[in-house]
Amino acid sequence: MYGTIESAALRQCVFCGKMAPRQLSRCPSCREALPDIRVYRSWGDGRVKVRRGLLYMLLAGVIYYFSSEYSPMPPPVPIPLIVTTYLSPFLFLCGLGLCIYGLYLRNRD
């Protein structure tokens, strides 16, 4: 029964556990008042994107540092030049874009 269109119009009573139509304010079985369902806006959505963007930017910096000649330790395998030239700056810019988008989401309303 769960997952069908019929179950979308029903909700479970918190007191007796039986299914009741969503538009009713009282359960037809136990006559208890059904609490209203409130949906709160999630404030963490923008923060998560900002944190993920900062993590991508840090990861790009670490990749660039260890794949280029700035690191005192040589890499154990040869790293192609495309990684330091294109891929790590691209990852950094993607992280920056994700940070800006997260800040936009936080300040939108």
N, CA, C and O of each residue as an XYZ file, in Angstrom:
436
protein
N       0.818     -1.191      0.000
C       0.000      0.000      0.000
C       0.862      1.255      0.000
O       0.447      2.295     -0.511
N       2.063      1.162      0.572
C       2.919      2.335      0.598
C       3.484      2.590     -0.783
O       3.816      1.655     -1.511
N       3.594      3.869     -1.143
C       4.162      4.233     -2.414
C       3.148      4.381     -3.529
O       3.523      4.712     -4.654
N       1.870      4.145     -3.251
C       0.853      4.294     -4.280
C       0.227      5.673     -4.186
O       0.476      6.425     -3.245
N      -0.581      5.984     -5.170
C      -1.268      7.281     -5.186
C      -2.279      7.362     -4.053
O      -2.499      8.434     -3.490
N      -2.906      6.216     -3.711
C      -3.886      6.203     -2.627
C      -3.245      6.524     -1.284
O      -3.860      7.188     -0.450
N      -2.016      6.060     -1.065
C      -1.364      6.319      0.209
C      -0.889      7.761      0.324
O      -0.616      8.228      1.429
N      -0.783      8.482     -0.801
C      -0.380      9.881     -0.743
C      -1.480     10.738     -0.136
O      -1.199     11.802      0.416
N      -2.727     10.291     -0.230
C      -3.850     11.032      0.329
C      -4.121     10.630      1.780
O      -5.027     11.172      2.412
N      -3.352      9.697      2.304
C      -3.547      9.217      3.669
C      -2.332      9.549      4.523
O      -1.221      9.715      4.019
N      -2.566      9.640      5.803
C      -1.454      9.752      6.752
C      -1.777      8.908      7.969
O      -2.935      8.583      8.229
N      -0.753      8.564      8.700
C      -0.922      7.677      9.836
C      -1.216      8.473     11.093
O      -0.573      9.487     11.364
N      -2.194      8.007     11.859
C      -2.530      8.647     13.134
C      -1.409      8.369     14.126
O      -0.932      7.240     14.232
N      -0.996      9.389     14.844
C       0.106      9.216     15.797
C      -0.362      8.549     17.090
O       0.465      8.120     17.895
N      -1.659      8.457     17.297
C      -2.186      7.890     18.538
C      -2.553      6.418     18.378
O      -2.142      5.594     19.195
N      -3.323      6.070     17.336
C      -3.758      4.679     17.174
C      -2.996      3.947     16.079
O      -3.006      2.716     16.057
N      -2.336      4.659     15.169
C      -1.542      4.044     14.126
C      -2.306      3.698     12.867
O      -1.707      3.194     11.917
N      -3.601      3.946     12.818
C      -4.382      3.635     11.628
C      -4.265      4.782     10.624
O      -3.949      5.919     10.976
N      -4.532      4.443      9.367
C      -4.438      5.437      8.306
C      -5.707      6.286      8.278
O      -6.815      5.763      8.400
N      -5.536      7.609      8.114
C      -6.655      8.541      8.062
C      -6.456      9.461      6.870
O      -5.316      9.739      6.498
N      -7.532      9.942      6.263
C      -7.372     10.888      5.154
C      -6.629     12.145      5.596
O      -6.803     12.622      6.718
N      -5.806     12.669      4.707
C      -4.935     13.793      5.028
C      -5.702     15.070      5.342
O      -5.226     15.887      6.130
N      -6.871     15.265      4.751
C      -7.604     16.518      4.941
C      -8.376     16.562      6.259
O      -8.844     17.635      6.642
N      -8.528     15.439      6.970
C      -9.256     15.448      8.238
C      -8.389     15.993      9.358
O      -7.172     15.810      9.365
N      -9.035     16.666     10.308
C      -8.302     17.180     11.465
C      -8.403     16.248     12.664
O      -7.666     16.408     13.637
N      -9.323     15.259     12.602
C      -9.459     14.262     13.670
C      -9.416     12.865     13.066
O      -9.896     12.644     11.954
N      -8.844     11.939     13.796
C      -8.772     10.550     13.356
C     -10.171      9.924     13.435
O     -10.825     10.059     14.469
N     -10.654      9.249     12.393
C     -11.980      8.642     12.455
C     -12.043      7.442     13.395
O     -13.135      7.062     13.817
N     -10.908      6.836     13.733
C     -10.919      5.659     14.607
C     -10.906      6.030     16.080
O     -11.749      5.555     16.840
N      -9.971      6.864     16.497
C      -9.809      7.168     17.926
C     -10.298      8.558     18.302
O     -10.299      8.898     19.485
N     -10.703      9.355     17.360
C     -11.251     10.703     17.574
C     -10.249     11.685     18.190
O     -10.649     12.697     18.767
N      -8.989     11.400     18.074
C      -7.964     12.321     18.567
C      -7.629     13.338     17.477
O      -7.734     13.043     16.286
N      -7.226     14.531     17.897
C      -6.862     15.574     16.938
C      -5.518     15.227     16.302
O      -4.541     14.941     16.994
N      -5.492     15.259     14.977
C      -4.249     14.986     14.253
C      -3.427     16.265     14.174
O      -3.958     17.308     13.794
N      -2.151     16.213     14.523
C      -1.320     17.429     14.463
C      -1.076     17.850     13.020
O      -0.995     17.016     12.118
N      -0.962     19.150     12.822
C      -0.649     19.676     11.503
C       0.797     19.368     11.160
O       1.666     19.353     12.032
N       1.042     19.125      9.893
C       2.393     18.851      9.422
C       2.956     20.151      8.878
O       2.423     20.718      7.924
N       4.024     20.615      9.483
C       4.665     21.843      9.039
C       5.986     21.504      8.385
O       6.759     20.690      8.888
N       6.225     22.127      7.283
C       7.482     21.931      6.560
C       8.321     23.187      6.760
O       7.911     24.286      6.387
N       9.485     23.013      7.347
C      10.374     24.136      7.592
C      11.415     24.213      6.490
O      11.835     23.198      5.934
N      11.812     25.401      6.195
C      12.839     25.612      5.183
C      14.192     25.205      5.747
O      14.528     25.516      6.890
N      14.936     24.523      4.945
C      16.251     24.075      5.364
C      17.272     25.194      5.132
O      17.481     25.631      4.000
N      17.899     25.645      6.208
C      18.909     26.692      6.086
C      20.278     26.112      5.783
O      21.193     26.849      5.417
N      20.433     24.813      5.928
C      21.741     24.205      5.727
C      22.110     23.965      4.280
O      23.247     23.589      3.996
N      21.176     24.171      3.345
C      21.461     23.867      1.953
C      22.586     24.739      1.408
O      23.505     24.227      0.768
N      22.530     26.036      1.650
C      23.584     26.928      1.180
C      24.893     26.693      1.906
O      25.964     26.772      1.304
N      24.813     26.406      3.189
C      26.037     26.164      3.969
C      26.761     24.913      3.496
O      27.991     24.873      3.455
N      25.987     23.895      3.140
C      26.600     22.657      2.659
C      27.339     22.907      1.353
O      28.437     22.389      1.151
N      26.752     23.686      0.478
C      27.390     23.980     -0.798
C      28.647     24.840     -0.617
O      29.636     24.650     -1.326
N      28.610     25.772      0.319
C      29.795     26.591      0.590
C      30.921     25.716      1.128
O      32.066     25.841      0.695
N      30.599     24.831      2.070
C      31.618     23.950      2.634
C      32.195     23.017      1.579
O      33.404     22.791      1.533
N      31.325     22.477      0.734
C      31.802     21.581     -0.312
C      32.679     22.337     -1.311
O      33.683     21.803     -1.782
N      32.309     23.562     -1.631
C      33.118     24.374     -2.536
C      34.485     24.670     -1.948
O      35.494     24.610     -2.650
N      34.521     24.993     -0.651
C      35.808     25.236      0.010
C      36.669     23.973      0.033
O      37.889     24.039     -0.114
N      36.021     22.829      0.218
C      36.756     21.569      0.198
C      37.341     21.297     -1.188
O      38.478     20.838     -1.298
N      36.578     21.573     -2.244
C      37.089     21.390     -3.601
C      38.254     22.339     -3.872
O      39.230     21.953     -4.515
N      38.158     23.569     -3.390
C      39.247     24.523     -3.590
C      40.512     24.074     -2.858
O      41.613     24.186     -3.396
N      40.355     23.567     -1.633
C      41.499     23.054     -0.884
C      42.100     21.837     -1.577
O      43.320     21.701     -1.666
N      41.237     20.959     -2.064
C      41.718     19.777     -2.773
C      42.481     20.164     -4.032
O      43.507     19.559     -4.342
N      41.996     21.158     -4.756
C      42.697     21.618     -5.956
C      44.062     22.194     -5.596
O      45.040     21.971     -6.309
N      44.128     22.933     -4.493
C      45.416     23.477     -4.067
C      46.405     22.398     -3.685
O      47.587     22.488     -4.017
N      45.930     21.372     -2.987
C      46.813     20.267     -2.590
C      47.286     19.494     -3.814
O      48.460     19.138     -3.915
N      46.371     19.237     -4.742
C      46.758     18.533     -5.970
C      47.779     19.347     -6.756
O      48.763     18.797     -7.253
N      47.553     20.640     -6.869
C      48.483     21.492     -7.608
C      49.848     21.532     -6.932
O      50.879     21.493     -7.604
N      49.856     21.610     -5.605
C      51.118     21.700     -4.864
C      51.946     20.427     -5.051
O      53.140     20.491     -5.344
N      51.302     19.276     -4.879
C      52.068     18.031     -4.945
C      52.328     17.561     -6.377
O      53.257     16.785     -6.601
N      51.541     18.006     -7.339
C      51.801     17.573     -8.710
C      52.777     18.499     -9.440
O      53.328     18.124    -10.475
N      52.988     19.682     -8.916
C      53.955     20.583     -9.552
C      55.308     20.428     -8.863
O      55.483     19.540     -8.028
N      56.255     21.280     -9.205
C      57.591     21.155     -8.643
C      57.768     21.914     -7.337
O      58.900     22.052     -6.872
N      56.704     22.411     -6.730
C      56.814     23.154     -5.472
C      57.008     22.231     -4.277
O      57.530     22.652     -3.245
N      56.601     21.006     -4.407
C      56.666     20.070     -3.294
C      58.102     19.586     -3.076
O      58.815     19.319     -4.043
N      58.535     19.471     -1.804
C      59.878     18.938     -1.552
C      59.956     17.432     -1.817
O      61.047     16.892     -2.001
N      58.797     16.749     -1.838
C      58.779     15.312     -2.104
C      58.405     15.086     -3.567
O      57.386     15.602     -4.025
N      59.192     14.342     -4.291
C      58.807     14.046     -5.684
C      57.668     13.023     -5.687
O      57.633     12.141     -4.828
N      56.739     13.128     -6.640
C      55.655     12.143     -6.687
C      56.185     10.771     -7.086
O      57.151     10.683     -7.843
N      55.571      9.699     -6.591
C      56.089      8.355     -6.903
C      55.851      7.952     -8.362
O      56.572      7.112     -8.901
N      54.850      8.545     -8.991
C      54.578      8.267    -10.405
C      54.615      9.592    -11.155
O      54.285     10.629    -10.580
N      55.002      9.581    -12.408
C      54.994     10.840    -13.154
C      53.559     11.320    -13.389
O      52.697     10.548    -13.809
N      53.318     12.589    -13.116
C      51.991     13.186    -13.265
C      51.986     13.987    -14.558
O      52.880     14.802    -14.785
N      50.987     13.763    -15.408
C      50.948     14.486    -16.689
C      50.828     15.997    -16.478
O      50.286     16.455    -15.472
N      51.331     16.739    -17.418
C      51.320     18.195    -17.346
C      49.898     18.764    -17.387
O      49.652     19.870    -16.905
N      48.974     18.009    -17.958
C      47.584     18.478    -18.058
C      46.947     18.653    -16.672
O      46.039     19.467    -16.498
N      47.428     17.885    -15.698
C      46.861     17.984    -14.342
C      47.171     19.348    -13.737
O      46.280     19.997    -13.190
N      48.409     19.786    -13.827
C      48.766     21.071    -13.233
C      48.340     22.244    -14.103
O      48.116     23.343    -13.596
N      48.226     22.021    -15.405
C      47.885     23.120    -16.302
C      46.388     23.385    -16.348
O      45.957     24.536    -16.278
N      45.588     22.317    -16.467
C      44.158     22.505    -16.693
C      43.253     21.960    -15.588
O      42.314     22.637    -15.170
N      43.524     20.747    -15.113
C      42.564     20.082    -14.243
C      42.488     20.659    -12.830
O      41.390     20.869    -12.314
N      43.614     20.916    -12.206
C      43.540     21.470    -10.846
C      43.024     22.916    -10.840
O      42.264     23.253     -9.932
N      43.386     23.798    -11.793
C      42.722     25.111    -11.813
C      41.229     25.018    -12.123
O      40.440     25.816    -11.616
N      40.834     24.044    -12.956
C      39.412     23.846    -13.238
C      38.670     23.412    -11.982
O      37.570     23.897    -11.717
N      39.258     22.503    -11.203
C      38.642     22.077     -9.942
C      38.548     23.242     -8.964
O      37.551     23.374     -8.254
N      39.574     24.086     -8.921
C      39.538     25.262     -8.058
C      38.406     26.207     -8.466
O      37.675     26.701     -7.607
N      38.254     26.464     -9.765
C      37.197     27.362    -10.237
C      35.807     26.770    -10.015
O      34.858     27.501     -9.733
N      35.686     25.454    -10.140
C      34.403     24.815     -9.838
C      34.058     24.966     -8.361
O      32.904     25.224     -8.019
N      35.034     24.810     -7.493
C      34.803     25.010     -6.063
C      34.453     26.446     -5.744
O      33.607     26.701     -4.887
N      35.091     27.391     -6.420
C      34.763     28.803     -6.221
C      33.341     29.096     -6.676
O      32.609     29.829     -6.011
N      32.955     28.527     -7.805
C      31.586     28.702     -8.281
C      30.576     28.099     -7.329
O      29.509     28.676     -7.119
N      30.886     26.945     -6.746
C      29.985     26.319     -5.784
C      29.870     27.154     -4.518
O      28.788     27.239     -3.936
N      30.966     27.773     -4.076
C      30.923     28.678     -2.913
C      30.036     29.883     -3.192
O      29.223     30.269     -2.352
N      30.188     30.468     -4.353
C      29.379     31.642     -4.705
C      27.908     31.262     -4.795
O      27.042     32.019     -4.355
N      27.618     30.089     -5.365
C      26.231     29.633     -5.451
C      25.647     29.370     -4.061
O      24.484     29.688     -3.810
N      26.440     28.794     -3.160
C      25.973     28.571     -1.792
C      25.699     29.877     -1.064
O      24.719     29.987     -0.327
N      26.562     30.866     -1.267
C      26.313     32.189     -0.666
C      25.061     32.833     -1.244
O      24.312     33.498     -0.529
N      24.837     32.635     -2.533
C      23.613     33.142     -3.157
C      22.373     32.485     -2.541
O      21.380     33.158     -2.265
N      22.440     31.169     -2.328
C      21.298     30.458     -1.728
C      21.028     30.933     -0.305
O      19.871     31.044      0.100
N      22.076     31.211      0.454
C      21.892     31.664      1.835
C      21.301     33.056      1.905
O      20.525     33.353      2.814
N      21.658     33.930      0.948
C      21.211     35.324      0.991
C      20.048     35.612      0.057
O      19.690     36.773     -0.141
N      19.454     34.576     -0.518
C      18.392     34.773     -1.497
C      17.149     35.389     -0.888
O      16.558     36.291     -1.482
N      16.745     34.934      0.260
C      15.516     35.487      0.871
C      15.809     36.328      2.086
O      14.887     36.859      2.706
